[in-house]
Amino acid sequence: MPSTRIITGDWAEGRESEVIEAVQASLSAALKLPDWDRDVALELYDDKRRIIPTGRSERYTRVEITMFSGRSLGAKRALYRSLVIIL
């Protein structure tokens, strides 16, 4: 089971479930996970509690996924492509 942490700004306040479900859908599709296989956490920070990389908007989002090393490179690439499109 992958363990996923989403870190973003307070732009997502009120949209927490939408962001979590979008990331979970990407995980499920790219890694062929069953629906019950979920471990996703979302953390929101205001501008005073994070530094955004130069040239990025306040919607800058970091997604950290910890999973076993046996996943194929193709599955990891599919997951990355899927996440970049939704976020």
Helices and strands as residue ranges (DSSP letters): E 3-9, G 10-12, H 16-31, E 40-45, G 47-49, E 62-66, H 73-86
